[in-house]
Amino acid sequence: MAVIFIFYEVFNYGKACIAWSDALKKYPFQKEESIRQLKSQYRELKENPVFLTTYGKALAWNGSPEEAKEILNRATGLLPCSESYIESGKVYAELGLDQQAFSCWETAGYMVPARFTPLFLSMKLYEQRGNNIRAIELANRILTRKEKTDHPGVDEMKQEARRIREFLSISTDKERPVMR
């Protein structure tokens, strides 16, 4: 009897993984259908942190940050990984919970110190919130950080860091009182 139960569970889990894969293929073209399909697999895959991160990311992209926050929190609780923390930080930032966003990105940065993404996202959020000094500090850290691999995404982040450093330095200088 136990063998039948185990076989049944493995079979259902495999079916759910196939449906998850199918939902990911559909996402770029049929977002609503993809989200519905992911949601229908939640019960079977709710202990799979990779599924939860994928599902939470899709919810966030589809404009459901509150629901995404719950799913991503579950993912980081099951398996703390940098990608889950990065996505959680994005959701917190969207919800206006800046300290939680910075905390998630800081944790992701400690997990994989060579990643540029946590610093970059923090820099962008400081810029959006008008904290120019902190944004410039992070831009400088990004620009002086050594790359472990050659990746076009890092080049784009460094280019944006240069823009922020130059633009915000100019606007920060204009705001400073002139000493006479």
ZADO-87750 format. One record per residue (C-alpha): x negated, y, z negated; residue number from 1. Coordinates in Angstrom, 3 decimals. Example, Ala and Ser with C-alpha at 12.3 -4.5 7.8 and 13.67 -1.06 7.14 Angstrom:
<r px="-12.300" py="-4.500" pz="-7.800" num="1"/>
<r px="-13.670" py="-1.060" pz="-7.140" num="2"/>
END
This chain:
<r px="0.000" py="0.000" pz="0.000" num="1"/>
<r px="-2.824" py="2.423" pz="-0.837" num="2"/>
<r px="-4.410" py="1.791" pz="2.570" num="3"/>
<r px="-1.197" py="2.799" pz="4.323" num="4"/>
<r px="-0.992" py="5.996" pz="2.271" num="5"/>
<r px="-4.616" py="6.900" pz="3.051" num="6"/>
<r px="-4.121" py="6.155" pz="6.747" num="7"/>
<r px="-0.984" py="8.327" pz="6.761" num="8"/>
<r px="-2.811" py="11.244" pz="5.086" num="9"/>
<r px="-5.801" py="10.997" pz="7.436" num="10"/>
<r px="-3.488" py="10.823" pz="10.446" num="11"/>
<r px="-1.553" py="13.938" pz="9.316" num="12"/>
<r px="-4.765" py="15.825" pz="8.593" num="13"/>
<r px="-6.088" py="14.966" pz="12.051" num="14"/>
<r px="-2.829" py="16.122" pz="13.657" num="15"/>
<r px="-3.037" py="19.387" pz="11.710" num="16"/>
<r px="-6.634" py="19.961" pz="12.876" num="17"/>
<r px="-5.585" py="19.426" pz="16.496" num="18"/>
<r px="-2.730" py="21.920" pz="16.058" num="19"/>
<r px="-5.172" py="24.382" pz="14.460" num="20"/>
<r px="-7.494" py="24.066" pz="17.449" num="21"/>
<r px="-4.565" py="24.578" pz="19.811" num="22"/>
<r px="-3.479" py="27.688" pz="17.887" num="23"/>
<r px="-6.975" py="29.173" pz="18.200" num="24"/>
<r px="-6.931" py="28.642" pz="21.956" num="25"/>
<r px="-3.561" py="30.400" pz="22.202" num="26"/>
<r px="-4.452" py="33.368" pz="19.994" num="27"/>
<r px="-5.849" py="35.710" pz="22.676" num="28"/>
<r px="-2.772" py="35.286" pz="24.874" num="29"/>
<r px="0.077" py="34.311" pz="22.534" num="30"/>
<r px="-0.657" py="35.869" pz="19.138" num="31"/>
<r px="2.786" py="35.364" pz="17.607" num="32"/>
<r px="2.956" py="31.713" pz="18.659" num="33"/>
<r px="-0.588" py="31.145" pz="17.408" num="34"/>
<r px="0.186" py="32.682" pz="13.993" num="35"/>
<r px="3.369" py="30.604" pz="13.757" num="36"/>
<r px="1.390" py="27.465" pz="14.556" num="37"/>
<r px="-1.296" py="28.295" pz="11.982" num="38"/>
<r px="1.378" py="28.977" pz="9.377" num="39"/>
<r px="3.003" py="25.609" pz="10.081" num="40"/>
<r px="-0.328" py="23.862" pz="9.378" num="41"/>
<r px="-0.945" py="25.683" pz="6.094" num="42"/>
<r px="0.566" py="22.978" pz="3.893" num="43"/>
<r px="-1.665" py="20.302" pz="5.385" num="44"/>
<r px="-4.857" py="22.419" pz="5.619" num="45"/>
<r px="-4.545" py="24.663" pz="2.535" num="46"/>
<r px="-7.609" py="23.039" pz="0.970" num="47"/>
<r px="-9.798" py="23.661" pz="4.049" num="48"/>
<r px="-11.663" py="26.965" pz="3.514" num="49"/>
<r px="-12.663" py="27.257" pz="7.179" num="50"/>
<r px="-9.007" py="26.989" pz="8.223" num="51"/>
<r px="-8.043" py="29.523" pz="5.550" num="52"/>
<r px="-10.671" py="31.996" pz="6.761" num="53"/>
<r px="-9.496" py="31.583" pz="10.346" num="54"/>
<r px="-5.849" py="31.932" pz="9.355" num="55"/>
<r px="-6.530" py="34.960" pz="7.149" num="56"/>
<r px="-8.537" py="36.625" pz="9.900" num="57"/>
<r px="-5.701" py="36.058" pz="12.396" num="58"/>
<r px="-3.157" py="37.489" pz="9.941" num="59"/>
<r px="-5.313" py="40.577" pz="9.411" num="60"/>
<r px="-5.753" py="41.117" pz="13.144" num="61"/>
<r px="-2.009" py="40.723" pz="13.579" num="62"/>
<r px="-1.179" py="43.454" pz="11.063" num="63"/>
<r px="-0.416" py="41.420" pz="7.925" num="64"/>
<r px="-3.172" py="42.525" pz="5.514" num="65"/>
<r px="-1.320" py="41.629" pz="2.286" num="66"/>
<r px="-0.729" py="38.063" pz="3.441" num="67"/>
<r px="-4.293" py="37.891" pz="4.803" num="68"/>
<r px="-5.650" py="39.017" pz="1.426" num="69"/>
<r px="-3.963" py="36.101" pz="-0.361" num="70"/>
<r px="-5.177" py="33.541" pz="2.188" num="71"/>
<r px="-8.753" py="34.896" pz="2.209" num="72"/>
<r px="-8.874" py="34.976" pz="-1.599" num="73"/>
<r px="-7.944" py="31.297" pz="-1.561" num="74"/>
<r px="-10.677" py="30.627" pz="1.016" num="75"/>
<r px="-13.394" py="32.343" pz="-1.043" num="76"/>
<r px="-12.184" py="30.502" pz="-4.143" num="77"/>
<r px="-12.564" py="27.132" pz="-2.442" num="78"/>
<r px="-15.842" py="27.790" pz="-0.662" num="79"/>
<r px="-17.593" py="31.110" pz="-1.149" num="80"/>
<r px="-19.195" py="31.903" pz="2.202" num="81"/>
<r px="-20.340" py="35.187" pz="3.695" num="82"/>
<r px="-17.812" py="35.140" pz="6.557" num="83"/>
<r px="-14.879" py="34.842" pz="4.152" num="84"/>
<r px="-16.201" py="37.691" pz="2.027" num="85"/>
<r px="-16.772" py="39.881" pz="5.104" num="86"/>
<r px="-13.204" py="39.303" pz="6.274" num="87"/>
<r px="-11.829" py="39.875" pz="2.771" num="88"/>
<r px="-13.706" py="43.175" pz="2.645" num="89"/>
<r px="-12.134" py="44.271" pz="5.925" num="90"/>
<r px="-8.673" py="43.516" pz="4.559" num="91"/>
<r px="-9.351" py="45.373" pz="1.309" num="92"/>
<r px="-10.615" py="48.375" pz="3.277" num="93"/>
<r px="-7.479" py="48.351" pz="5.412" num="94"/>
<r px="-5.374" py="48.307" pz="2.241" num="95"/>
<r px="-7.351" py="51.268" pz="0.843" num="96"/>
<r px="-8.988" py="49.159" pz="-1.876" num="97"/>
<r px="-12.485" py="50.470" pz="-1.202" num="98"/>
<r px="-14.232" py="49.201" pz="-4.336" num="99"/>
<r px="-13.042" py="45.652" pz="-3.658" num="100"/>
<r px="-14.169" py="45.984" pz="-0.019" num="101"/>
<r px="-17.642" py="47.153" pz="-1.045" num="102"/>
<r px="-17.843" py="44.367" pz="-3.633" num="103"/>
<r px="-16.965" py="41.712" pz="-1.020" num="104"/>
<r px="-19.531" py="43.063" pz="1.434" num="105"/>
<r px="-22.167" py="43.268" pz="-1.298" num="106"/>
<r px="-21.520" py="39.616" pz="-2.177" num="107"/>
<r px="-21.733" py="38.621" pz="1.511" num="108"/>
<r px="-25.019" py="40.520" pz="1.760" num="109"/>
<r px="-26.478" py="38.600" pz="-1.172" num="110"/>
<r px="-25.362" py="35.301" pz="0.344" num="111"/>
<r px="-27.095" py="35.954" pz="3.671" num="112"/>
<r px="-29.570" py="38.791" pz="3.137" num="113"/>
<r px="-30.562" py="38.961" pz="6.811" num="114"/>
<r px="-27.021" py="39.826" pz="7.958" num="115"/>
<r px="-26.455" py="43.362" pz="9.139" num="116"/>
<r px="-22.650" py="43.189" pz="9.112" num="117"/>
<r px="-22.032" py="43.837" pz="5.384" num="118"/>
<r px="-24.256" py="46.929" pz="5.385" num="119"/>
<r px="-22.767" py="48.125" pz="8.658" num="120"/>
<r px="-19.177" py="47.790" pz="7.447" num="121"/>
<r px="-20.038" py="49.596" pz="4.208" num="122"/>
<r px="-21.734" py="52.386" pz="6.179" num="123"/>
<r px="-18.667" py="52.791" pz="8.408" num="124"/>
<r px="-16.279" py="52.872" pz="5.446" num="125"/>
<r px="-18.371" py="55.512" pz="3.668" num="126"/>
<r px="-18.323" py="57.552" pz="6.872" num="127"/>
<r px="-14.533" py="57.201" pz="7.190" num="128"/>
<r px="-14.046" py="58.250" pz="3.579" num="129"/>
<r px="-16.294" py="61.298" pz="3.991" num="130"/>
<r px="-19.152" py="60.128" pz="1.765" num="131"/>
<r px="-21.807" py="61.288" pz="4.219" num="132"/>
<r px="-24.784" py="60.954" pz="1.899" num="133"/>
<r px="-24.059" py="57.289" pz="1.159" num="134"/>
<r px="-23.329" py="56.611" pz="4.860" num="135"/>
<r px="-26.703" py="58.100" pz="5.812" num="136"/>
<r px="-28.489" py="56.033" pz="3.132" num="137"/>
<r px="-26.999" py="52.843" pz="4.560" num="138"/>
<r px="-27.741" py="53.945" pz="8.122" num="139"/>
<r px="-31.389" py="54.332" pz="7.119" num="140"/>
<r px="-31.400" py="50.860" pz="5.546" num="141"/>
<r px="-29.942" py="49.380" pz="8.724" num="142"/>
<r px="-32.495" py="51.139" pz="10.901" num="143"/>
<r px="-35.461" py="49.990" pz="8.798" num="144"/>
<r px="-34.272" py="46.407" pz="8.317" num="145"/>
<r px="-36.160" py="43.772" pz="10.279" num="146"/>
<r px="-34.195" py="41.554" pz="12.622" num="147"/>
<r px="-34.558" py="37.802" pz="12.185" num="148"/>
<r px="-33.103" py="37.069" pz="15.626" num="149"/>
<r px="-32.435" py="39.069" pz="18.754" num="150"/>
<r px="-28.696" py="39.720" pz="18.909" num="151"/>
<r px="-26.837" py="42.360" pz="20.947" num="152"/>
<r px="-24.469" py="42.973" pz="18.032" num="153"/>
<r px="-27.384" py="44.114" pz="15.881" num="154"/>
<r px="-28.491" py="46.496" pz="18.629" num="155"/>
<r px="-24.988" py="48.007" pz="18.665" num="156"/>
<r px="-24.993" py="48.360" pz="14.871" num="157"/>
<r px="-28.375" py="50.084" pz="14.959" num="158"/>
<r px="-27.191" py="52.420" pz="17.713" num="159"/>
<r px="-24.150" py="53.360" pz="15.603" num="160"/>
<r px="-26.397" py="53.821" pz="12.552" num="161"/>
<r px="-28.571" py="56.229" pz="14.570" num="162"/>
<r px="-25.478" py="58.170" pz="15.643" num="163"/>
<r px="-24.214" py="58.385" pz="12.080" num="164"/>
<r px="-27.601" py="59.426" pz="10.723" num="165"/>
<r px="-28.032" py="62.158" pz="13.319" num="166"/>
<r px="-24.441" py="63.433" pz="13.331" num="167"/>
<r px="-23.880" py="63.330" pz="9.590" num="168"/>
<r px="-27.313" py="64.816" pz="8.851" num="169"/>
<r px="-26.419" py="67.801" pz="11.006" num="170"/>
<r px="-22.985" py="68.244" pz="9.411" num="171"/>
<r px="-24.404" py="67.704" pz="5.902" num="172"/>
<r px="-27.080" py="70.358" pz="6.531" num="173"/>
<r px="-24.398" py="72.849" pz="7.618" num="174"/>
<r px="-22.477" py="72.242" pz="4.389" num="175"/>
<r px="-25.487" py="72.850" pz="2.144" num="176"/>
<r px="-25.787" py="76.377" pz="0.769" num="177"/>
<r px="-28.738" py="78.387" pz="2.043" num="178"/>
<r px="-31.266" py="79.175" pz="-0.685" num="179"/>
<r px="-32.554" py="82.743" pz="-0.569" num="180"/>
END
